[in-house]
Amino acid sequence: MNTIKQSAIDIYKEILLKKIKSFPQGFWKSEQGKQNGITITKYLIEDILQLPKNKVITLTKQTFIDYKLSSMINYVFDKSYYNAINAVYPNEFKRWEFTAVPKNYWTNEHIKEAVKWLIIDKLKYNDNDIKNKLNKDDFQNNGLGGLYCTKFHNSYYEVINFVYPNKFKKSDFKNYIYFNSSHTQWTKSIIKEKFETFLIQSNLSKKDIKTKVSTKDLPKDLFNLIYNKYHNSLFKLIDYIYPNEFKRWEFRRVPKGYWTDEHIKESVKWLIENKLKYNDNDIKNKLNRNDFINNGLGSLLRNKFNNSVYNILNFVYPNKFQRQELKRYNKKETH
């Protein structure tokens, strides 16, 4: 190390050890000022902090303040800690990779530069990769989360469309989801198409939805859609795609507190009058526990009515049927 660099570092060490209060007058403003700044910044990163290259982006302005270098940032690097880092590692890091960008940084030019850098240089995505792989984490993990949040309303499609106007459609994006429930970024037809593609690929029919599909079975884009827009409810998504074709109780589970008196009566009348189409004689001679179990009402019968078909019937149709009238009445039911 040459004498000038050694001298700069020695002075800095004395400041850190509190042997002297500040850098000598004119230290930063001399002809050697910038080189002093580069030398000390490099020493801070590599010798004091011992940061590997991939951790340099974790540095903040506060790091330089904590290590007594705020005057260096102000006088030598135009109040920008990024300028100090860039002087040590020219063009190795982009401004947006760091924790925060300056106010009003995101001009149209910077947006286009950053997104093209992300897709072409960092991720090395081609057009198919953009459609099938690109997701919000690509932006978040590379310093562009704030860009798509604040400038493009949590929509990375809008970012892409800004940089590559009309090159892609929303429906092209495999991972494109609702990031904000106030934005209708997928149309109903797109959601339905994606869900029915999932059914076909899984060798499932529409009737299998009630018993053979759960949120964990869905591809990532649909899972995220349910989680973000439908409060993790598969039924809410299905009811949106196929309005009134399914009942809430036909699915594996109902929400806690769902079984109000109103819902109990609605579900039992639906089972008997609409699903089974039983008249009074059918109720007396055919109705049994399996009718409830096979139509999503087994847990209701078990938990609310002690597995008694008579008890649930008497709740929905008070005093209409006598216990002894039910031909299939199982004597093991609770009296």
N, C-alpha and C positions, 0 to 999 in steps of 0.2 A: 504494500500500500504506500502511495507516495506521501510526501510530507504534508501537502495541503489537505488531502483526505484524512490523514491521521490526525491532523490538527483539528479539523471539523468534528470528527468523532470524539476526540478527547474532550473538547469543549462541551459537547453534548453529554458525555458521560458525567462530567462535573455538575451539570445542571440536574441530571437525574439523581445524582448523589447529594444534591442540595449543597454542594460546595460553593457554587455561585448561583445567583438568583436568575440571571438571564444571559442571553447571548450578547456578545460585545456590540457596542454601538456600530452600526453600519455593516454588521455581519451579513445581513441578508441583502443589503442594497449595493454591496461592492460588485465589481466585475465577476468575482468568484461566487457571488450570492446564489445564483441558480445551481451551480455545480455543488455548492455546499448543501443545498436543499435536496438534490438528487442523492448525494452521498449519504446524508442522514436518513432520508426516507428509506433507502435500500437497507441501511443498517437496522432501522426500526423493524422492517418487515422480516428480514432474513435472519438477523442475529438476536434481536430482543424477543420478537414475537414468534420467530421461527415458523412462519406460515409457509406451507407448501403452496405451489402456484394456484391450485384449485380452490384455495381458501382466501386468496387475496380479495375476492369480491365481498368477503364478510366485513372488510374494514369500513368504518364510518368516520364522519367528521369528528365525532366524539373521541374516537381512538387517538387522533392527532392532538386533540385538546388535552386528553388524559396524560399523554406523553410529552407535554410541554412544547408542542410544535404549532400552536395556533398562530404565532407571529410568522412562522415560516409560510404557512398556508396563505396568510393575508398578504404578505409582501412579495413572495416569490411566485406563488401559483394562483394569483388572482382570486383568492378566497375559495378555491376549489380543491378539495382533497383528491378528487379524481385526477386533476391536472398533475398533482404530485406523483400519483401512482403511474399515470401514463408516461411521465417523464422517465421513470425508472424502467418501465416495461412498455416501450412505444408500440401502440396499436395491438397489444395483446388482449386488452379487455375493452368492452364497450361500456359506454356510460350507463346504459340501462341495466347492466348486470348487477349494479350495486344497489344498496338498499333503497335509495330515493334519488329521483332526478330533480334538478332545479325547477322552480316554478316556471311555467310557460315553456318547458323544454319540448313538449310534444307538438312541434310544428308538423305540417303535412310531410315535409321532407324527412324529418326524423322518424316519423311513423313508418313511412315506406322503407327507409333504410333499415330500421330495426326488424320489421316483419320479414323482409327479404333475407336479412342476415340469419334470422331464426330458422326459416324454412330451407333456404338454399345452403348456407354455410354450416349452421349448427346441427340441424336435424338431417340435412341432405335428403329432403323429401321431394319426390316427383309428384305429378298431379294425382296419381292414384293413392299415393301415401297421404297426401293432403286430405283426400276424401275419406280414407279408411282409418287413418291413424291419428290425425291431428285432434287434440283435445285441450281442455282448459289447462291441464297440468303442464303442457308444453310451454304455455305462456307464463304460468306461475313460476315454474322452475328455472326460467331463464330471464327473469327480471322484467317481464312484460305483463305481469298480472295487473298492475295498476293501469296500464294502457287500456286493456280491454274492459276493465271495470269502469273507469271514469270517462273514457272517451267513447266507448262503444257499448255501453249499457249491458255489460256482462255477456256480450255476444261475440264469440270469436269469429262467427260467420261474417258479421258486419266488418270486422277488422280485415278479413281476407277480401271481402268484396270491395273495400276501400282501396286496397293495394292492387288487387287484380279485378278491376271493374267488370262485372257480368261474365266472368270466366267460369264461375261455379254457381250452382243452385243450392238453396238450403237443403233440399232433399238429397243432394249428393253426399252429404256429410254423415258418415256412419255414427259418429259420436256426438252429433249436434243435439243438444237437449235444452230444456228450459232452465236457465240459470236464475231467472227471476220470474216469479209467478205472474207478474204484470205484463210480461212479454209473451205474445202468442207466436212463438218462433217455429213451431210445427203445426201444420194444419191437421184437421181431423183425418183427412184422407191419407196423409203421410203416416200418422200414427197407426191407423188401421192397417195400412199396407205393410208396415214393418212388423206389426204383431202377427198378422196372418202369414207372413213369410217365416216368422219364428215357428208357428204351428206346423207349417208344411215341412220345414227342416227337421222338426222334432217328431214327425210322423204322428201328429195329434190332430184331432178334429175339434170342432167348436164345442161339442158336448163334453170333451175331456177337460175343458178349461176349469170346471168347478172342482174337480178332484185330482187332477194330474199336473196342474200348473201352480207354481209358487213363485214369488218374486225372485228367489235365488236362482231359479232356472232360466231367467230371462237374459238375453244379451245385455252387455253393459249399457248401451244407449237407452234401452227401454227400462232397465233397472233404475238408472239415474233419473229418467223422466218420472217414474212413479215416486221415487224418493223426494224429488224436488217439487213436483207440482201436485201430486196426489197423496202426499203425506204418508207415503209407504203403504198405500192401500191398493192392492191388485183389483179389488172390486170396483173402486172408483174409476180406474182406467177402463175396465171392461164395460162398465155402465155408460161411459162416455162413447166408447166405440160402438157398442150394441145397446142403445137405449131401451130399457125396460124388458130386455130379453132374459135377464137373470135376476134372481132375488138375492139379497145380501146373505141370507141364511143358507143358501145352497153351497156356499164356499166353505173351506175347511174351518175357518174361525170367524167369529163375529167380534166386534170391539167390546171391551169391558163395559158393562152397564147397558148393553144394547137391548136386552130383553125387558123392555117396558111392557106394561099390560097391552098397550096399543099394538106393539110389534108382535107380541104373542098371538093376539087375536087375528091380526092380519096374516101371519104366517100359517096358522092352522087352517083358517078359512081358504087360503090359497091352496094348501095341500089337498084338502078334502073336496072343495068345490071346483077348483080350476085344474089342478094337476091330476088328481085321481078321478074327478067327476063322479063322486059317490053321492047317491041319494041317501035318505034316512035308512032304508033297508040295507044298503051297502055298508053304511057305517056300523050297523048292528052286527052284520054277518061277515064282513071282510076286514074291516080296519084292524090293524095290528101294529106292533112296535116297529117292524121292519119298514112299514110305510113311512114312519118318521125318520128312522135311521138312514134309509136310502135317499132321502130328499133333504138332507142337511139339518134335520130337526132332532136328531138323536140326543145331542147334548142338552137341548132344551127339555126334552122329555125326561131325561135322566136327572139333570141338576135342579130343575124347577118343579117337577111333578113326580119325583121319586119313581120314575120308570112306569108310571101308571097311565095307560091310555084313557081309562075312565076319568081320572083326575083332570087331565088336560082337556078332555071333551066337555066336562062339566064346567070348567072355567070359561071356555069359549061359548058354549051353548048351555047356560045355567038351567038345570032341572029339566032339560029336554029329553035326556036319556036316563034310564035306570041302569044301575050297575049290572043287574041280572039279564038285561036285554042284550048285552054285548056277547055274542056267541063265542068270540075268540078271547074273551076276558080271561086272563091268566090268574089263577087263584094265588099265585106267588106275589102278585102286585100288592103293594101296601094298602091296607084298609083304613 
